[in-house]
Amino acid sequence: MMNAFGIDIGGTAIKCGVVGADGTIHAFQRIPFDRTWSFDDLLGGIADICESLSRGLEHPPAAIGVATPGYSDPLTGVLLDGGGNVPPLRGRSIAQALSRQLRIPASVQNDGVAAAQGEAMFGAGRRLRRFVLATFGTGVGGAVVLDGEAIAGPNGEPPELGAIVPVASTPDGRGRMATLEQVASSGSLIEAYRARGGAATVGSAEELFGLAGAGDAEAAAVVDGACRCIAQVFGSLVNALGLEACLVGGGMSAAGAILTERIEAHMPDFTWPFLLSRSRIAVAELGNEAGMVGAAAMALARLEARAG
């Protein structure tokens, strides 16, 4: 069975794994992402991890799939847009550099598209024809999947779910309505809690959700406000596309029921009842590894297409 390296580079962490053609993760390592790294620091660190993970495997990885925020040129792999959370990648091709270093083919994909494809093939979406996966973490990403394929533009341009502006949001610091990423990313939730005068010291979205579940009124209000904005985006997509499910992924999906139940509570305000009754909110099954798994699967598919 063929294996591939799956590498998901995010603003908080880098997840590297050896993933089989059936979606099985054979080896895995997660390290913190450092925004001050140079491109060479990042390249060297990832290459070292890949070499370590592949030692002793019966089937060494035959390809590399990289998932990153933003949009990369499909021919060169150079990150052209959306690199604010990953400064070392701006204007560079991590895929080309890794391919030279490890001597196997490499490709790069938007992290939201990769995560959605991973869920479609091996996760909660494998039994669905039409769904959206939205990933919530340092940023907000994701993609819509129709008939098993994550939808992207004609040249691979990814959707930008995080750039959708919910009417349920409030003006940002420049007087414009805030985007979904500005109200529902982990950093935005923490900022909102502090702005409301929350009494607890909060260092992560996980801690904030814990406070909300424990009865902290300010934390609960922040979570509910974000979930209302998420519900508006999900409801609009269900109305437009007749989706069977809206899946929540990324690091914040670990909050589980406190997140999904609050989204569900607001869905009737934004969704046609007939379509709402045929859709559901659920947590992505692959969790925070969806992008890594999806990137590896897409790299193997590209390898097979070339061979065919």
N, C-alpha and C positions, 0 to 999 in steps of 0.2 A: 504494500500500500504506500502511495506517495505521501510525503510530508512537505510542509512549507513552514518557513518562519512567518509568524504574524507579529507585527510590531505596531503598537498603538501609542503615538506620541501626543500627550495632552499637556495642558498647562500646569498640572499638578504632579502627574506621574507618567512614567513610561512602562508599558506592559509588553513584555517579550515572551513569546511562546513558540514551541514546535507543535503544529497542528496537523492532524491527519486529514485525509480526504473525506472522512466521515464526521469531521468536526471534533474529534477527540483531541484534548490537549495532553500531549505526552510529556512536556516539560514546560516550566513557567518560571518567570522571575519578574518582579516589579520593583522599580527603583524610583525615588523622587526625581522630578524634573527641576532643573536649576536654570532659571531665566538668564543668569549671567554667563552660562557656558558659551564658548565659541562653537562654531560649526564643527571644527575638528574634535573638540572635547566630546560633543554629542555623538559624532560618528564613531570615535574610538570606543566610547563606553558601550554603545549598542553592539558594535562588532565583537567586542570581548564577550558580552553576554551571549550572543548567538553562538560563538565558538564553544563556550562553556556548555550551553544547553544541548548542543548536538553531539557531544562526546558520548560514545558508547551506544548510540542509537543504531538499531538494525537497518533503518532506512534513513540516511542523512537527508535533510531538507533539500528539495530540488529547486525551490524558488523562494522569493522574499516578497511578502505583501506588507506595505507600510500604510498606516492610516494616520492622517494628520488633519488638523483643523484647516478650513479654507479650501482654496482651489489651486491645484497644481496643473501645469501644462501636461496634457496626456502623453505627449511625445518625449519631452525632456525630463518631466518630473519636477521642474522648478516651481517652487511655491510662488504664485503670482498675487494671491489675494487672501486676506484673512489670517495673517500670521501674528496678530497682536499678542496672543497668548503663548506663542512659541518663537521668540525673536531669533534664535540661532538659525532657524530654517528659512528666513526671509531671503528670497532671491537665489536660493540654492536648491540642489536636487539631492536629497538624502538617498533616494532610490538608486540613482546612478552611482553615487559614492559607495553605497553598501554592495552593489553588484560588483564593482571593481575589487572591493576589499575581500568579499567572500566568494567571488568567482561563480556566482549563479545569477540567473535573471531576477530582476526586481521591478516592482511596479508600485505606484503610489495611488491612494484613493482618499477622498474626503472621509473623515472619521464617521460622520453621521450616515453616509451612504453605506460604508463598510459594516457598520453596526446593524443597519436595517437588513442588509443582505445576509449577515450572519444569523439574525433572528428568523429570516425567511427560510433559510436552509436547514438550520439545526435547533432553533429555539421556539418561542411561542408562536411564531408566524408560520411554522411549517404546515399547520393545518388550516391556514387562512389564505384567501385569494386577494383580499384588499385590506390593508391596514397601514397605520402610520406608527413609526417608532420615533419618539422624541427623547433625546438624551439630555439630562440635566446634571451639570457639574460645574467646572470652571467657566464653561460657556454653555450655550444651548444649541444643539444640532439635531440631526435626524433626517429621515426621508420617508416618503410614501412608497409602499410596495404594492404593485398591481400585478396579479398573475405571476407571482414569484420573483419579480424583478424590481429592484429599487430604481426609482425614476430619477434620471439626471438629464441635463441639457444635451443638445446635439454634439457638443464637444466635451462632454463630461462635467459640465458646470453643475455643482451640487445645489440642491434647494437650501434656502436659508430660513429654516423655521424660527430661529432665534431673532430674525429681523422683522418678523410679523409684529404689527403694532396692535395690541388688544385695546379696544375702546375701554375695557375695564381697568386699564392701567392709569397711572397718573403722570402729569408732566415731569420730564426729567429736568436736570439742572439748567438746560438751555431753553426751556419753555416748550419743548416738543413732547408729544406723548411718548412714553417710554416703550421700548421694544420688549418682546418676551424675554430676551436675554437680560435686559436691564432690570427686570422684576423677578425673574425666576432662576437665575444662576445662583450658585452657592454664595458667592461673594455679595451679590445684591441682597440676598435674604439677611445676611449678617449685618450689612449696612443699615437695612431697614429696621432691624431690631434695635440697633444702637440709636438710630434716629428717633425711635419711639420712646427712648429712655429706658429700655430693658435693663433690669437690675443685674442680671447674671453676666459673667464673663463668658463670651462665646467665641470659640476659635474655628468652628466648622459647622457646616449645615447639619451634620449628624447630631451635634450637640443641640442645635436649635430645635430640630424635630423632637429630640428627647425632652426638651423643656416644654414644648407645646403639648406633648403627650402627658407630661406630669402636671399640667394645669397652669403653666405660666401664661397669663392673659396676653401679654405683649407678643410672646412667641407665637401663640395660637393665632393672633390677629394677622401677623406677618405671613404665616403659612397659609391661612385662609385667603388672604388677598392674592398671593401668588397662584394658588390653586384656582381661583376664580378666573384669572387671566389665562391659565393653561386650559381651563374648560372652554373658554371662548374660542381659543384657537382650535382645539379638538372638535368642538361643536361645528364650527364653520367647515372644517375638513370633512366631517361626517355628512353634513348637509350637501356639500359639493360633490362628494365622491362615493357616498354610500358605503363607507368603511365598515368592516366587521369588527374592528377593534382599534383602540388607541393604546399603544404600549408605552410604558414609562421605563426608560433605561438611564444609564450613566450612574455616577456615584450616588446621587440623591435617591435613586430607586431603592437603596437599602432601607429607606424610611418605611417602606411597605405600606401597610393599611392606612396609616395616618395621612399619607400622601394621596393614595388612590381614592380613599373614601371621601376626602374633601373635594377632589376633582369631580367625582361622581355626583356629589351633592349640588354642584353648580351646573352640571351638564344640561338639565332641563331648561335653564334660562337661555340657552344658546342653540339648542338642537331641535329639529322637527321631531315630534314625538314618535311618528311612525318609524323613522330611521334610528332614533335613539333606542327603541325597543329591540332593534336588531344589531346593536353595537354594544361593546363593553370596554371598560378600562381595566388594564392588567399590567403587572410588572413584567418586564422582559425576562425571559428564562435564563439567558446567558449573562445577565447582570452587567457588570463593568468590563467583562471580557468579550462582549459582542463585537466591538470594533476590531479587536485582535483576531478573533476567529474569522470574521467576515473578510478581513484583508488577506488572510492566508488562503481562504477559499477562492477569492477572486484571482489571486496570483496563480493558483493551481489551474483554474479554469482558463486563464490566459495561456499558460504553458501548454495545456492540452489543445487549445485552439491552434497554436503555432505548429504543434506536432501533426495535427490533422490536416 
